[in-house]
Amino acid sequence: MNFEQSAKSVFVSLAILGVGVTPFSLVYAQTGPTQGMDHSHMQGMDDGQLQGMKPAASQESRTPIPALTNADRAAVFESHAGHQMRDDAINSFFLIDQLEWQDADAGSTLSWEANGWIGGDTDRLLLRTEGERTNGVTESAELQALWGHAISPWWDIVSGVRQDFKPGTPQTWAALGLQGMALYNLETQATAYLGEGGQTALRLKGDYDILLTNRLILQPTVEMNLYGKNDLQRATGSGLSDTEFGLRMRYEIRPEFAPYIGVTWNRSYGKTADYAREEDEERSEARFVAGVRMWF
């Protein structure tokens, strides 16, 4: 008995006993070893025969996917109403930008400048105050209460009142201005005032923080005051009245608390300088300053 007949006998016996036989096994049993197979007829097969073959049908999931509902969309996309609610939150901030001792020609001077706000992202109540006391006598003091409205992420329109307590008799001003951050993080203020008796004024301020290290910061500042007409009682002349340039270096022990040292240079112009000479005061003066900066 040759090999082919023996293989057929084995597979027939397995089939009778109930043992599964694969189609490949039957083919092998019928054709014998593949070594003698002639593959030359496969080279002429047309690929179109393979392309015409239909793929096996895909089985659908037994659990159908439900249709998308509005509730599903709401769970994915955040409502814009949430952003509007954030503006309703009331926050506050108060900064004592300068609380310092100055070595002035007239004696030791205590100077302060502070500002703060309370409100939301768009509308806020703003407070500003500044002044000087020399040898225990108040030389100048003012308080401003303004309403600020944001017109962009970087700029606010402000309007309100300013009350001067010194010099001279108290005076009330109406205020209108613009404040915000200009190019390169330059903090700026430009405020126009209309006072009693038709007096007008314009104040321009700016400051810039230069980070030398994460804690050591150099801050140049500038302030200019202009008036519409002469005021003998308050010793201010029309036009450009006075300027102040400062350079302060602070060290932030904590972001909320930073001592500093620096210098300021004050100069008066025009009629304001004439009033200063009449009081035996210099038209320009440099001062050494030391103080602290705090915010809450």
C-alpha positions in Angstrom: 0.0 0.0 0.0 1.4 3.3 -1.0 1.4 6.6 1.0 -1.7 8.1 -0.6 -3.9 5.0 0.0 -2.7 4.8 3.7 -3.7 8.5 4.3 -7.2 8.0 2.8 -7.7 5.0 5.1 -6.8 7.0 8.2 -9.1 9.9 7.4 -12.0 7.7 6.6 -11.5 5.9 9.9 -11.5 9.2 11.8 -14.7 10.3 10.1 -16.4 7.1 11.1 -15.4 7.6 14.7 -16.8 11.2 14.7 -13.6 13.1 14.8 -13.8 16.4 13.0 -11.9 16.6 9.8 -11.0 20.0 8.3 -11.5 20.7 4.6 -7.7 21.1 4.3 -7.2 17.7 5.6 -9.5 16.2 3.1 -7.9 18.1 0.3 -4.5 16.9 1.5 -5.8 13.3 1.7 -7.2 13.6 -1.9 -4.2 15.4 -3.5 -1.4 14.1 -1.5 1.8 15.9 -0.7 2.1 19.5 -2.0 5.6 19.0 -3.2 4.3 17.5 -6.4 1.8 20.3 -7.0 2.2 22.3 -10.2 1.8 26.0 -9.6 2.3 27.1 -13.1 -1.5 27.4 -13.7 -1.9 30.0 -10.9 0.2 32.6 -12.8 -2.5 33.1 -15.3 -5.2 33.9 -12.8 -7.1 37.2 -13.4 -7.1 39.6 -10.4 -10.6 40.6 -11.4 -11.8 37.3 -10.0 -10.5 38.3 -6.6 -12.0 41.9 -6.8 -15.4 40.4 -7.6 -15.5 38.5 -4.4 -17.9 40.0 -1.9 -16.7 40.6 1.7 -18.3 38.9 4.5 -21.4 40.7 5.8 -20.6 42.7 9.0 -22.6 41.8 12.1 -24.7 44.7 13.6 -24.4 45.3 17.3 -27.2 43.8 19.4 -27.3 47.1 21.4 -28.3 49.9 19.0 -26.7 53.4 19.5 -29.4 55.9 20.7 -29.9 59.1 18.8 -28.1 62.3 20.0 -30.4 64.4 22.2 -30.3 68.1 23.3 -29.5 66.9 26.8 -26.4 65.1 25.5 -25.3 68.3 23.7 -25.8 70.4 26.8 -23.6 68.0 28.8 -20.7 68.4 26.4 -20.8 72.1 25.6 -20.6 74.7 28.4 -23.3 77.3 28.4 -22.2 80.9 27.9 -24.4 81.9 30.8 -21.7 80.7 33.1 -19.3 83.4 31.9 -22.0 86.0 32.4 -22.4 84.9 36.0 -18.8 85.4 36.8 -19.2 89.2 36.2 -21.7 89.2 39.0 -19.1 88.1 41.6 -18.0 91.0 43.8 -14.2 91.1 44.4 -11.9 93.7 45.9 -8.3 94.8 45.8 -6.4 97.5 47.7 -2.8 98.5 47.0 -0.6 100.9 49.0 1.8 101.6 46.2 3.9 104.1 48.1 4.1 104.6 51.8 7.5 106.2 52.2 9.8 108.6 54.1 11.4 111.2 51.9 14.5 113.3 52.7 13.2 116.7 51.5 14.9 120.1 51.6 12.2 121.3 54.0 12.6 118.4 56.3 11.4 114.8 56.7 8.3 114.1 54.6 5.8 111.3 54.8 4.3 110.5 51.4 1.6 108.1 50.5 -0.1 106.9 47.3 -2.8 104.2 47.3 -5.6 102.9 45.2 -8.2 100.1 45.3 -11.4 98.8 43.8 -14.4 96.8 44.6 -16.8 95.3 42.0 -16.9 92.8 39.1 -15.0 92.3 35.9 -16.8 95.1 34.0 -17.9 97.7 36.5 -16.0 98.7 39.6 -15.9 101.4 42.3 -12.4 102.8 42.3 -10.7 104.7 45.2 -7.5 106.8 44.9 -5.6 108.8 47.5 -2.3 110.5 47.7 -0.6 113.2 49.8 2.4 114.5 51.8 3.1 115.6 55.3 6.3 117.6 56.0 7.5 118.1 59.6 4.0 117.0 60.9 2.1 119.4 58.7 -0.1 118.2 55.8 1.1 119.9 52.6 -1.2 118.1 50.2 -4.0 115.5 50.5 -6.7 114.3 48.1 -9.2 111.5 47.7 -10.9 110.3 44.6 -14.0 108.1 44.2 -14.5 106.9 40.6 -16.7 104.5 38.7 -14.7 102.4 36.3 -16.2 100.6 33.3 -14.1 98.2 31.2 -14.1 98.9 27.5 -11.5 96.2 26.7 -9.5 93.6 28.6 -6.8 96.3 29.2 -8.6 99.6 29.4 -11.2 101.3 31.7 -13.1 104.5 31.4 -13.3 106.2 34.8 -15.6 109.0 36.0 -16.4 110.5 39.4 -15.3 113.1 41.9 -12.0 114.3 43.5 -11.8 116.1 46.8 -8.7 118.1 47.6 -8.2 118.8 51.3 -4.8 120.6 51.0 -3.2 122.9 49.9 -5.5 125.9 50.5 -9.1 125.5 51.2 -10.9 122.2 50.2 -11.9 122.0 46.6 -14.1 119.5 44.7 -13.5 118.4 41.1 -15.5 116.3 38.6 -13.2 113.7 37.0 -13.2 111.8 33.7 -10.4 109.7 32.4 -8.9 106.5 31.1 -6.7 104.0 32.8 -5.1 100.7 31.7 -2.1 98.9 30.4 -0.3 100.3 27.3 2.4 98.6 25.3 5.0 96.5 27.2 2.9 96.4 30.4 3.1 100.1 31.0 0.5 101.1 33.6 -1.0 104.4 32.6 -3.6 106.9 33.9 -4.9 110.0 32.1 -7.6 111.9 34.1 -9.1 115.3 33.3 -10.7 117.4 36.1 -13.2 120.3 36.2 -13.1 122.2 39.5 -14.8 125.1 41.1 -14.7 128.5 39.5 -14.1 126.9 36.1 -10.6 125.6 36.9 -9.5 122.7 34.8 -6.7 120.2 35.3 -5.1 117.2 33.6 -3.0 114.5 35.3 -0.9 112.0 33.5 0.8 109.1 35.3 2.7 106.0 34.3 4.9 103.3 35.9 6.6 100.2 34.7 8.0 97.1 36.5 11.4 95.8 35.4 12.1 92.3 36.8 15.8 92.0 37.7 15.1 88.7 39.5 11.9 87.0 40.6 11.9 89.1 43.8 14.0 92.2 42.9 12.0 94.7 40.8 13.0 98.1 39.5 10.1 100.6 39.0 10.4 103.9 37.1 7.5 106.3 37.5 6.4 109.6 36.0 3.7 112.1 36.9 2.7 115.4 35.1 0.1 117.9 36.2 -1.4 120.6 33.9 -3.9 123.4 34.8 -6.1 125.6 32.8 -5.5 128.8 34.7 -3.4 130.3 37.6 -4.5 129.6 41.2 -2.6 131.7 43.7 -4.3 130.1 46.7 -3.0 126.7 45.7 0.2 128.0 44.1 -0.4 126.4 40.7 0.1 128.1 37.4 -1.5 127.5 34.0 0.0 125.1 31.5 2.5 122.5 32.6 2.7 123.0 36.4 4.9 120.3 37.8 6.5 116.9 37.0 7.9 114.1 39.2 10.2 111.3 38.1 11.0 108.4 40.4 13.1 105.3 40.4 12.4 102.7 43.1 13.9 99.3 43.7 11.8 96.9 45.8 12.4 93.4 47.2 9.3 91.3 47.5 9.7 89.3 50.7 6.2 88.1 49.8 4.1 89.3 46.8 1.9 91.2 49.2 4.8 93.0 51.0 7.9 94.6 49.6 10.2 97.2 51.1 12.0 99.5 48.7 14.4 102.4 48.3 14.8 105.0 45.6 15.1 108.5 44.4 12.6 111.1 43.1 13.1 114.3 41.1 10.5 117.0 41.3 10.4 120.1 39.1 7.9 123.0 38.8 7.4 125.2 35.6 6.0 128.5 34.6 3.9 130.4 37.1 4.1 127.5 39.5 7.9 127.9 39.7 7.3 131.6 40.3 5.0 130.9 43.3 7.7 128.5 44.6 10.4 131.1 44.5 8.2 133.6 46.3 7.9 131.0 49.2 11.7 130.6 49.1 11.4 127.1 47.6 13.5 125.5 44.9 11.9 124.9 41.5 13.5 121.5 41.4 14.5 119.0 44.1 15.9 115.5 44.3 14.9 113.3 47.2 16.0 110.0 48.7 13.1 107.8 49.6 12.5 104.6 51.6 9.2 102.8 52.1 7.1 99.7 51.8 4.6 98.5 49.2 1.6 96.4 50.3 -1.5 95.0 48.8 -4.6 93.2 50.1 
